[in-house]
Amino acid sequence: MRKRLFASLAPLALLLVCSSCAWLEGKQEGYISLRVIAESLAPSKAVTDIPDTNDFILTVTRSDGSVVYSGLYGASPESLLVKSGTYDVKIVSTEFSKPQFDAPQFGDEQCVVVNPGAVAKVELVCRQMNSGMKLKVAPEFLTTYPQASLFLKSNDGKLLYAYKETRIAYFKPGSVSLVLNEGASETTLLTKSLESQEILTLNVSVSSSSSGGSAAASGGMNVVVDTTRNYISDSYIIGGSGTEGNEIESALSVSDAKNNIGRTDVWITGFIVGGDMTSSATGISFNAPFSSSTHIAIAAKSSVSAKSSCMSVQLPSGSVRTAINLVDNPANLGKRLYVKGDIVSSYYGVPGIKNISEFKLK
């Protein structure tokens, strides 16, 4: 059964036996005590089979490198008496160091300070820590490149992606490249930057012109398994003309646009997800009402809630601003937008689009 588990750093035995912590005064020690509470996780399409949280690996390490505990979460002692100091508390569902199929890693890591005679508090929310990529290879690829192989490659290693492979390949967050191997030659077709929790489905086809959490429990540490992940998709055409984005039908996705900084007069498409990138305390607002009509933010999917996953879009005065801005058009939030303009490296702290000459809302 999938479970949401909470672990509390509350000195349980102490609370049951003593009415105060006076007996700890003068001691250079404190307690880390673990208590487990199980709640069922509501099923959703984003939830997959994960190990029982009791099988998660828990590590508690002092700042000097000494390990206080390392082992299964379910086998951890109910109480840990430790010296005062700074500790790193880490929990993971599995060890993950190199690319693997079907290997999502859930976990979290926090720093906690244990003061003499006091109880430290920390909250761990176990989300997916690595990222994934899945290929969908079009049938024409097999006939065009019968002797070729596809690999997914990162700095930590690479995986052969067989044509009939259906599993997700998992990587540490960062750059992942699609590589075409034709025996003596190896060509990097594209590189994507993946964040933790992202699962990218990449559709690979051949050009016709190609020849070939929950709230913390009182006084303690909570461990919550959150398997919600961001599923995104993208496409790549092998043997393409290199003119993607020249027409609205071949508009660049947000992720592709970020890899094409400097291109001008090109079509980009994404979902309108927010704005107010100057007035918002968090650097971007994803919810109405909005106060700035000079710009918006777009992303690969309408549910994005991180500024780093967005592109900013400058709205020039006139018909473009009148039709698109979220101050006067709050219903535009969540709509797909196509814009033709210049891709710049930074606008309000993220890659942006300026000098829009054409647009289309869907």
C-alpha positions as a Markdown table, in Angstrom:
| # | Residue | x | y | z |
|---|---|---|---|---|
| 1 | Met | 0.0 | 0.0 | 0.0 |
| 2 | Arg | 1.3 | 3.4 | -0.9 |
| 3 | Lys | 1.7 | 5.4 | 2.3 |
| 4 | Arg | 2.3 | 8.9 | 3.4 |
| 5 | Leu | 4.7 | 8.7 | 6.4 |
| 6 | Phe | 5.5 | 11.3 | 9.0 |
| 7 | Ala | 8.6 | 11.1 | 11.2 |
| 8 | Ser | 8.7 | 13.4 | 14.2 |
| 9 | Leu | 11.8 | 14.6 | 15.9 |
| 10 | Ala | 10.0 | 14.8 | 19.2 |
| 11 | Pro | 11.6 | 13.3 | 22.3 |
| 12 | Leu | 8.7 | 10.9 | 22.8 |
| 13 | Ala | 10.0 | 9.1 | 25.9 |
| 14 | Leu | 10.9 | 12.4 | 27.5 |
| 15 | Leu | 7.5 | 13.9 | 27.0 |
| 16 | Leu | 5.8 | 10.8 | 28.5 |
| 17 | Val | 8.0 | 10.5 | 31.5 |
| 18 | Cys | 9.1 | 14.1 | 32.4 |
| 19 | Ser | 7.2 | 17.3 | 32.7 |
| 20 | Ser | 10.3 | 19.4 | 31.7 |
| 21 | Cys | 13.7 | 19.1 | 30.2 |
| 22 | Ala | 15.4 | 20.3 | 33.3 |
| 23 | Trp | 17.4 | 17.1 | 33.6 |
| 24 | Leu | 19.1 | 17.9 | 30.3 |
| 25 | Glu | 20.4 | 21.3 | 31.5 |
| 26 | Gly | 24.1 | 21.4 | 31.5 |
| 27 | Lys | 24.4 | 18.5 | 29.1 |
| 28 | Gln | 25.9 | 19.1 | 25.6 |
| 29 | Glu | 23.4 | 16.7 | 24.1 |
| 30 | Gly | 19.9 | 16.6 | 22.6 |
| 31 | Tyr | 17.5 | 14.0 | 21.3 |
| 32 | Ile | 16.5 | 13.0 | 17.8 |
| 33 | Ser | 13.5 | 10.8 | 18.3 |
| 34 | Leu | 11.6 | 9.2 | 15.4 |
| 35 | Arg | 7.9 | 8.5 | 15.3 |
| 36 | Val | 6.0 | 7.0 | 12.3 |
| 37 | Ile | 2.4 | 7.8 | 11.4 |
| 38 | Ala | 0.9 | 6.2 | 8.2 |
| 39 | Glu | -1.8 | 7.7 | 6.0 |
| 40 | Ser | -2.9 | 6.4 | 2.6 |
| 41 | Leu | -2.0 | 8.4 | -0.5 |
| 42 | Ala | -4.9 | 9.2 | -2.8 |
| 43 | Pro | -4.2 | 7.5 | -6.1 |
| 44 | Ser | -3.6 | 9.6 | -9.2 |
| 45 | Lys | -2.2 | 9.0 | -12.7 |
| 46 | Ala | 1.1 | 10.6 | -11.5 |
| 47 | Val | 1.6 | 8.1 | -8.7 |
| 48 | Thr | 3.6 | 5.0 | -9.5 |
| 49 | Asp | 4.6 | 2.0 | -7.4 |
| 50 | Ile | 7.3 | 3.2 | -5.0 |
| 51 | Pro | 9.0 | 1.2 | -2.2 |
| 52 | Asp | 7.4 | 1.1 | 1.2 |
| 53 | Thr | 8.7 | 4.1 | 3.1 |
| 54 | Asn | 10.1 | 1.7 | 5.7 |
| 55 | Asp | 12.6 | 0.6 | 3.1 |
| 56 | Phe | 13.8 | 4.1 | 2.4 |
| 57 | Ile | 17.4 | 4.8 | 3.3 |
| 58 | Leu | 17.9 | 7.2 | 6.2 |
| 59 | Thr | 21.2 | 8.9 | 7.0 |
| 60 | Val | 21.9 | 11.3 | 9.8 |
| 61 | Thr | 25.4 | 12.9 | 9.5 |
| 62 | Arg | 27.1 | 15.4 | 11.8 |
| 63 | Ser | 28.9 | 18.4 | 10.3 |
| 64 | Asp | 32.3 | 16.9 | 11.0 |
| 65 | Gly | 31.4 | 13.9 | 8.8 |
| 66 | Ser | 30.7 | 11.4 | 11.5 |
| 67 | Val | 27.6 | 9.3 | 10.7 |
| 68 | Val | 25.1 | 9.0 | 13.5 |
| 69 | Tyr | 22.8 | 6.7 | 11.7 |
| 70 | Ser | 22.7 | 5.0 | 8.3 |
| 71 | Gly | 20.2 | 2.3 | 7.4 |
| 72 | Leu | 16.6 | 1.5 | 6.6 |
| 73 | Tyr | 14.1 | 4.1 | 7.8 |
| 74 | Gly | 11.9 | 1.3 | 9.3 |
| 75 | Ala | 14.9 | 0.0 | 11.3 |
| 76 | Ser | 16.0 | 3.3 | 12.7 |
| 77 | Pro | 16.0 | 3.6 | 16.5 |
| 78 | Glu | 13.0 | 5.3 | 18.1 |
| 79 | Ser | 15.3 | 7.8 | 19.9 |
| 80 | Leu | 18.8 | 9.1 | 19.0 |
| 81 | Leu | 20.8 | 10.9 | 21.7 |
| 82 | Val | 23.3 | 13.1 | 19.9 |
| 83 | Lys | 25.9 | 15.7 | 20.7 |
| 84 | Ser | 24.8 | 19.3 | 20.1 |
| 85 | Gly | 25.8 | 20.5 | 16.7 |
| 86 | Thr | 24.7 | 20.6 | 13.1 |
| 87 | Tyr | 23.4 | 17.5 | 11.3 |
| 88 | Asp | 22.4 | 16.6 | 7.8 |
| 89 | Val | 19.3 | 14.5 | 7.7 |
| 90 | Lys | 18.7 | 12.7 | 4.4 |
| 91 | Ile | 16.2 | 10.1 | 3.3 |
| 92 | Val | 16.0 | 8.5 | -0.2 |
| 93 | Ser | 14.0 | 5.6 | -1.7 |
| 94 | Thr | 17.0 | 4.2 | -3.4 |
| 95 | Glu | 20.6 | 5.0 | -4.2 |
| 96 | Phe | 21.0 | 6.6 | -7.6 |
| 97 | Ser | 24.4 | 7.5 | -9.2 |
| 98 | Lys | 24.1 | 6.7 | -12.9 |
| 99 | Pro | 21.4 | 6.6 | -15.6 |
| 100 | Gln | 19.0 | 3.7 | -15.2 |
| 101 | Phe | 15.6 | 2.6 | -16.5 |
| 102 | Asp | 12.6 | 2.5 | -14.2 |
| 103 | Ala | 14.6 | 4.0 | -11.3 |
| 104 | Pro | 12.7 | 7.1 | -9.9 |
| 105 | Gln | 14.4 | 8.3 | -6.7 |
| 106 | Phe | 12.2 | 10.0 | -4.0 |
| 107 | Gly | 13.7 | 11.8 | -1.1 |
| 108 | Asp | 14.8 | 15.0 | 0.6 |
| 109 | Glu | 17.6 | 16.4 | 2.6 |
| 110 | Gln | 17.6 | 19.0 | 5.3 |
| 111 | Cys | 20.0 | 20.6 | 7.8 |
| 112 | Val | 19.1 | 20.6 | 11.5 |
| 113 | Val | 20.8 | 22.3 | 14.5 |
| 114 | Val | 20.6 | 20.4 | 17.8 |
| 115 | Asn | 21.2 | 22.7 | 20.7 |
| 116 | Pro | 22.1 | 21.5 | 24.2 |
| 117 | Gly | 19.0 | 20.5 | 26.1 |
| 118 | Ala | 16.8 | 21.4 | 23.2 |
| 119 | Val | 14.7 | 19.7 | 20.5 |
| 120 | Ala | 15.6 | 20.3 | 16.9 |
| 121 | Lys | 12.9 | 20.5 | 14.3 |
| 122 | Val | 13.1 | 19.6 | 10.6 |
| 123 | Glu | 10.6 | 18.8 | 7.8 |
| 124 | Leu | 11.4 | 16.4 | 5.0 |
| 125 | Val | 9.1 | 16.2 | 2.0 |
| 126 | Cys | 10.0 | 13.3 | -0.2 |
| 127 | Arg | 9.6 | 14.3 | -3.8 |
| 128 | Gln | 11.2 | 12.8 | -6.9 |
| 129 | Met | 14.8 | 13.9 | -6.9 |
| 130 | Asn | 15.9 | 12.7 | -10.4 |
| 131 | Ser | 14.4 | 13.4 | -13.8 |
| 132 | Gly | 13.4 | 11.1 | -16.7 |
| 133 | Met | 13.2 | 10.9 | -20.4 |
| 134 | Lys | 11.2 | 8.6 | -22.6 |
| 135 | Leu | 11.5 | 8.2 | -26.4 |
| 136 | Lys | 8.7 | 7.5 | -28.9 |
| 137 | Val | 10.4 | 6.5 | -32.1 |
| 138 | Ala | 8.4 | 6.8 | -35.3 |
| 139 | Pro | 8.3 | 3.7 | -37.6 |
| 140 | Glu | 10.0 | 5.6 | -40.5 |
| 141 | Phe | 13.1 | 5.9 | -38.4 |
| 142 | Leu | 13.6 | 2.1 | -38.5 |
| 143 | Thr | 13.5 | 2.1 | -42.3 |
| 144 | Thr | 15.6 | 5.3 | -42.8 |
| 145 | Tyr | 18.3 | 4.3 | -40.2 |
| 146 | Pro | 18.2 | 0.4 | -40.1 |
| 147 | Gln | 21.7 | 0.1 | -38.8 |
| 148 | Ala | 21.7 | 3.1 | -36.4 |
| 149 | Ser | 21.1 | 3.2 | -32.6 |
| 150 | Leu | 19.8 | 5.8 | -30.3 |
| 151 | Phe | 21.4 | 6.6 | -26.9 |
| 152 | Leu | 20.4 | 9.0 | -24.1 |
| 153 | Lys | 23.5 | 10.4 | -22.5 |
| 154 | Ser | 24.4 | 12.6 | -19.5 |
| 155 | Asn | 27.7 | 13.4 | -17.7 |
| 156 | Asp | 27.1 | 10.3 | -15.5 |
| 157 | Gly | 26.7 | 7.8 | -18.3 |
| 158 | Lys | 24.5 | 6.7 | -21.2 |
| 159 | Leu | 21.7 | 4.2 | -22.0 |
| 160 | Leu | 21.0 | 2.5 | -25.2 |
| 161 | Tyr | 17.3 | 3.2 | -26.1 |
| 162 | Ala | 16.1 | 0.3 | -28.1 |
| 163 | Tyr | 13.4 | 1.1 | -30.7 |
| 164 | Lys | 10.8 | -1.0 | -28.8 |
| 165 | Glu | 11.8 | 0.3 | -25.4 |
| 166 | Thr | 8.8 | 1.7 | -23.4 |
| 167 | Arg | 10.5 | 2.4 | -20.0 |
| 168 | Ile | 11.4 | 5.8 | -18.7 |
| 169 | Ala | 15.2 | 6.4 | -18.5 |
| 170 | Tyr | 16.1 | 8.3 | -15.3 |
| 171 | Phe | 19.0 | 10.8 | -14.9 |
| 172 | Lys | 20.3 | 13.2 | -12.3 |
| 173 | Pro | 18.8 | 16.7 | -13.0 |
| 174 | Gly | 20.8 | 18.5 | -15.7 |
| 175 | Ser | 21.6 | 18.1 | -19.4 |
| 176 | Val | 20.6 | 14.9 | -21.2 |
| 177 | Ser | 21.5 | 14.4 | -24.9 |
| 178 | Leu | 19.9 | 12.4 | -27.6 |
| 179 | Val | 22.7 | 10.7 | -29.6 |
| 180 | Leu | 22.5 | 8.9 | -32.9 |
| 181 | Asn | 25.1 | 6.2 | -33.3 |
| 182 | Glu | 25.8 | 4.9 | -36.8 |
| 183 | Gly | 28.7 | 2.5 | -36.2 |
| 184 | Ala | 31.8 | 4.6 | -36.7 |
| 185 | Ser | 30.2 | 7.9 | -36.2 |
| 186 | Glu | 28.2 | 9.4 | -33.3 |
| 187 | Thr | 26.1 | 12.6 | -33.6 |
| 188 | Thr | 24.4 | 14.5 | -30.8 |
| 189 | Leu | 21.0 | 15.4 | -32.2 |
| 190 | Leu | 19.8 | 17.6 | -29.3 |
| 191 | Thr | 20.4 | 18.4 | -25.6 |
| 192 | Lys | 17.6 | 19.0 | -23.1 |
| 193 | Ser | 18.0 | 20.5 | -19.6 |
| 194 | Leu | 15.8 | 18.5 | -17.1 |
| 195 | Glu | 14.9 | 19.4 | -13.6 |
| 196 | Ser | 13.9 | 17.1 | -10.7 |
| 197 | Gln | 10.4 | 15.8 | -11.0 |
| 198 | Glu | 10.4 | 16.3 | -14.8 |
| 199 | Ile | 9.5 | 13.4 | -17.1 |
| 200 | Leu | 10.1 | 14.4 | -20.7 |
| 201 | Thr | 8.5 | 12.3 | -23.5 |
| 202 | Leu | 10.4 | 13.0 | -26.8 |
| 203 | Asn | 8.8 | 12.0 | -30.1 |
| 204 | Val | 11.6 | 11.2 | -32.6 |
| 205 | Ser | 10.6 | 11.2 | -36.2 |
| 206 | Val | 12.4 | 11.5 | -39.6 |
| 207 | Ser | 12.1 | 14.4 | -42.0 |
| 208 | Ser | 10.6 | 13.5 | -45.4 |
| 209 | Ser | 13.6 | 15.1 | -46.9 |
| 210 | Ser | 16.1 | 13.0 | -45.0 |
| 211 | Ser | 17.9 | 10.3 | -46.7 |
| 212 | Gly | 18.8 | 8.4 | -43.8 |
| 213 | Gly | 3.4 | 17.4 | 1.6 |
| 214 | Ser | 1.7 | 17.9 | 4.6 |
| 215 | Ala | 2.1 | 20.2 | 7.6 |
| 216 | Ala | 4.7 | 19.3 | 10.2 |
| 217 | Ala | 3.6 | 17.4 | 13.3 |
| 218 | Ser | 3.9 | 19.4 | 16.5 |
| 219 | Gly | 7.5 | 19.5 | 17.7 |
| 220 | Gly | 8.9 | 17.2 | 15.1 |
| 221 | Met | 10.1 | 16.1 | 11.6 |
| 222 | Asn | 7.6 | 15.1 | 9.0 |
| 223 | Val | 8.5 | 12.7 | 6.1 |
| 224 | Val | 5.9 | 12.9 | 3.3 |
| 225 | Val | 6.1 | 10.9 | 0.1 |
| 226 | Asp | 4.9 | 13.1 | -2.8 |
| 227 | Thr | 5.0 | 11.3 | -6.1 |
| 228 | Thr | 3.5 | 14.2 | -8.1 |
| 229 | Arg | 5.6 | 14.7 | -11.2 |
| 230 | Asn | 5.7 | 17.1 | -14.1 |
| 231 | Tyr | 5.0 | 15.2 | -17.3 |
| 232 | Ile | 6.0 | 17.2 | -20.4 |
| 233 | Ser | 6.5 | 16.3 | -24.1 |
| 234 | Asp | 8.5 | 17.5 | -27.0 |
| 235 | Ser | 9.4 | 16.5 | -30.6 |
| 236 | Tyr | 12.5 | 16.2 | -32.6 |
| 237 | Ile | 12.8 | 15.6 | -36.4 |
| 238 | Ile | 15.9 | 13.9 | -37.6 |
| 239 | Gly | 17.1 | 15.3 | -40.9 |
| 240 | Gly | 15.1 | 18.5 | -40.5 |
| 241 | Ser | 16.0 | 21.6 | -42.5 |
| 242 | Gly | 17.0 | 23.6 | -39.5 |
| 243 | Thr | 14.2 | 26.1 | -40.2 |
| 244 | Glu | 12.0 | 25.2 | -37.3 |
| 245 | Gly | 10.3 | 28.3 | -36.0 |
| 246 | Asn | 10.3 | 30.1 | -39.3 |
| 247 | Glu | 6.6 | 29.3 | -39.7 |
| 248 | Ile | 3.9 | 29.2 | -37.0 |
| 249 | Glu | 3.3 | 25.5 | -37.9 |
| 250 | Ser | 6.9 | 24.7 | -36.8 |
| 251 | Ala | 6.9 | 27.1 | -33.8 |
| 252 | Leu | 9.7 | 26.4 | -31.2 |
| 253 | Ser | 8.6 | 25.0 | -27.8 |
| 254 | Val | 9.7 | 26.9 | -24.7 |
| 255 | Ser | 12.5 | 24.4 | -24.1 |
| 256 | Asp | 13.7 | 24.6 | -27.7 |
| 257 | Ala | 13.6 | 28.4 | -27.6 |
| 258 | Lys | 15.9 | 28.4 | -24.6 |
| 259 | Asn | 18.4 | 26.5 | -26.7 |
| 260 | Asn | 18.1 | 29.0 | -29.6 |
| 261 | Ile | 19.1 | 32.2 | -27.8 |
| 262 | Gly | 19.9 | 34.9 | -30.3 |
| 263 | Arg | 17.5 | 33.8 | -33.1 |
| 264 | Thr | 15.4 | 36.7 | -34.4 |
| 265 | Asp | 12.0 | 36.9 | -36.1 |
| 266 | Val | 11.1 | 33.3 | -35.0 |
| 267 | Trp | 7.9 | 31.7 | -33.9 |
| 268 | Ile | 7.7 | 30.4 | -30.3 |
| 269 | Thr | 4.7 | 28.7 | -28.6 |
| 270 | Gly | 3.8 | 28.1 | -25.0 |
| 271 | Phe | 1.0 | 28.5 | -22.4 |
| 272 | Ile | 0.4 | 31.8 | -20.6 |
| 273 | Val | 1.1 | 31.0 | -16.9 |
| 274 | Gly | 1.7 | 34.4 | -15.2 |
| 275 | Gly | 3.2 | 37.8 | -15.1 |
| 276 | Asp | 4.0 | 40.7 | -12.7 |
| 277 | Met | 7.7 | 39.8 | -12.8 |
| 278 | Thr | 8.8 | 43.0 | -11.1 |
| 279 | Ser | 6.1 | 43.6 | -8.5 |
| 280 | Ser | 5.7 | 40.0 | -7.2 |
| 281 | Ala | 7.7 | 39.2 | -4.1 |
| 282 | Thr | 8.6 | 35.7 | -5.6 |
| 283 | Gly | 9.8 | 37.2 | -8.9 |
| 284 | Ile | 6.6 | 36.0 | -10.7 |
| 285 | Ser | 2.9 | 35.8 | -10.1 |
| 286 | Phe | 0.9 | 32.8 | -11.3 |
| 287 | Asn | -2.5 | 34.0 | -10.1 |
| 288 | Ala | -4.9 | 36.8 | -10.9 |
| 289 | Pro | -5.3 | 39.6 | -10.3 |
| 290 | Phe | -2.3 | 41.0 | -12.2 |
| 291 | Ser | -1.0 | 44.6 | -12.1 |
| 292 | Ser | 1.5 | 44.8 | -15.0 |
| 293 | Ser | 0.4 | 44.9 | -18.6 |
| 294 | Thr | 3.8 | 45.2 | -20.2 |
| 295 | His | 4.8 | 41.5 | -20.1 |
| 296 | Ile | 3.7 | 37.9 | -19.4 |
| 297 | Ala | 5.3 | 34.6 | -18.7 |
| 298 | Ile | 4.9 | 31.4 | -20.8 |
| 299 | Ala | 5.8 | 27.8 | -20.2 |
| 300 | Ala | 5.7 | 24.4 | -21.7 |
| 301 | Lys | 2.5 | 23.5 | -19.8 |
| 302 | Ser | -0.2 | 25.5 | -18.2 |
| 303 | Ser | 0.4 | 24.0 | -14.7 |
| 304 | Val | 4.0 | 25.2 | -14.4 |
| 305 | Ser | 4.7 | 27.0 | -11.0 |
| 306 | Ala | 8.4 | 27.7 | -11.1 |
| 307 | Lys | 9.9 | 30.8 | -12.6 |
| 308 | Ser | 13.0 | 28.9 | -13.9 |
| 309 | Ser | 10.7 | 26.9 | -16.2 |
| 310 | Cys | 9.2 | 30.0 | -17.8 |
| 311 | Met | 10.1 | 32.4 | -20.6 |
| 312 | Ser | 9.2 | 36.1 | -20.2 |
| 313 | Val | 7.5 | 37.9 | -23.1 |
| 314 | Gln | 7.7 | 41.6 | -23.6 |
| 315 | Leu | 4.4 | 43.1 | -24.8 |
| 316 | Pro | 4.9 | 46.2 | -27.0 |
| 317 | Ser | 2.3 | 48.9 | -26.8 |
| 318 | Gly | -0.5 | 48.6 | -29.3 |
| 319 | Ser | -2.6 | 45.7 | -30.5 |
| 320 | Val | -0.2 | 43.0 | -29.0 |
| 321 | Arg | -0.4 | 44.4 | -25.5 |
| 322 | Thr | -4.1 | 45.1 | -25.8 |
| 323 | Ala | -5.0 | 41.6 | -26.8 |
| 324 | Ile | -2.6 | 39.6 | -24.6 |
| 325 | Asn | -1.9 | 41.3 | -21.3 |
| 326 | Leu | -3.4 | 39.7 | -18.2 |
| 327 | Val | -4.6 | 42.9 | -16.5 |
| 328 | Asp | -7.3 | 43.5 | -19.1 |
| 329 | Asn | -7.6 | 39.9 | -20.2 |
| 330 | Pro | -7.4 | 37.6 | -17.1 |
| 331 | Ala | -9.1 | 34.8 | -19.1 |
| 332 | Asn | -5.9 | 34.5 | -21.2 |
| 333 | Leu | -4.3 | 32.7 | -18.3 |
| 334 | Gly | -3.7 | 29.1 | -19.3 |
| 335 | Lys | -4.3 | 29.7 | -23.0 |
| 336 | Arg | -1.7 | 28.6 | -25.7 |
| 337 | Leu | 0.1 | 31.6 | -27.3 |
| 338 | Tyr | 2.1 | 31.8 | -30.5 |
| 339 | Val | 4.4 | 34.8 | -30.8 |
| 340 | Lys | 6.9 | 35.8 | -33.5 |
| 341 | Gly | 9.9 | 37.7 | -32.1 |
| 342 | Asp | 13.5 | 37.7 | -31.0 |
| 343 | Ile | 14.8 | 35.3 | -28.4 |
| 344 | Val | 17.0 | 37.0 | -25.8 |
| 345 | Ser | 19.2 | 35.5 | -23.1 |
| 346 | Ser | 17.6 | 37.4 | -20.2 |
| 347 | Tyr | 14.4 | 39.4 | -19.6 |
| 348 | Tyr | 13.3 | 39.7 | -16.0 |
| 349 | Gly | 15.8 | 37.1 | -15.0 |
| 350 | Val | 14.9 | 34.3 | -17.4 |
| 351 | Pro | 15.3 | 33.8 | -21.2 |
| 352 | Gly | 12.8 | 36.0 | -22.9 |
| 353 | Ile | 11.1 | 37.1 | -26.1 |
| 354 | Lys | 11.1 | 40.7 | -27.4 |
| 355 | Asn | 10.1 | 42.7 | -30.5 |
| 356 | Ile | 6.9 | 40.7 | -31.1 |
| 357 | Ser | 5.6 | 41.3 | -34.6 |
| 358 | Glu | 2.8 | 38.7 | -34.8 |
| 359 | Phe | 0.8 | 36.6 | -32.4 |
| 360 | Lys | -2.0 | 34.1 | -32.2 |
| 361 | Leu | -4.0 | 33.0 | -29.2 |
| 362 | Lys | -5.7 | 29.6 | -29.1 |
